[in-house]
Amino acid sequence: MIWLGILAAWNMVVFGFYAVDKYKAVRGLWRIPERVLLLESLLLGGVGALLAGEICHHKTRKTYFWLAWILGVAIDAGAVVWIFKLQR
């Protein structure tokens, strides 16, 4: 079950990246590159990215972010299934 905790922690980190980027966007500060946000979404951070997009209202108009989030959530779901299969 440690892997589920690691996955949850990583998704919280990804959520934080999106929230910080939104904060910076509103204030006109230096931004986190989109490729970093997209890559985090696809590297087991789909749930955190999707939640941050919805809660922070960030990057929700960009189709390629939605696609990355959906694919990222599917990858997360696959990872959870894989983790539970390892527990048997």
Residue pairs with C-beta under 8 A, 6 or more apart in sequence:
1 87
3 83
3 86
4 80
4 83
7 44
7 76
7 79
7 80
7 83
10 44
10 45
10 48
11 44
11 45
11 46
11 47
11 48
11 49
11 51
11 76
12 48
13 40
13 45
13 48
14 40
14 41
14 45
14 48
14 49
14 52
15 48
15 49
15 51
15 52
16 52
17 32
17 36
17 37
17 40
17 52
18 37
18 48
18 49
18 52
18 53
18 56
18 58
18 59
19 52
19 56
19 58
20 32
21 31
21 32
21 37
21 58
22 52
22 56
22 57
22 58
23 29
24 30
24 31
24 32
25 31
25 58
34 59
34 65
37 49
37 59
37 65
38 64
38 65
38 68
40 48
40 49
41 49
41 50
41 65
41 68
41 69
41 71
41 72
42 68
42 71
42 72
42 75
43 72
44 72
44 75
44 76
44 79
45 72
45 76
46 68
46 69
46 70
46 71
46 72
46 73
46 74
46 75
46 76
47 72
47 73
47 76
49 65
49 68
49 69
49 72
50 69
50 70
50 72
50 73
52 58
53 59
53 60
53 65
53 69
54 60
59 65
60 66
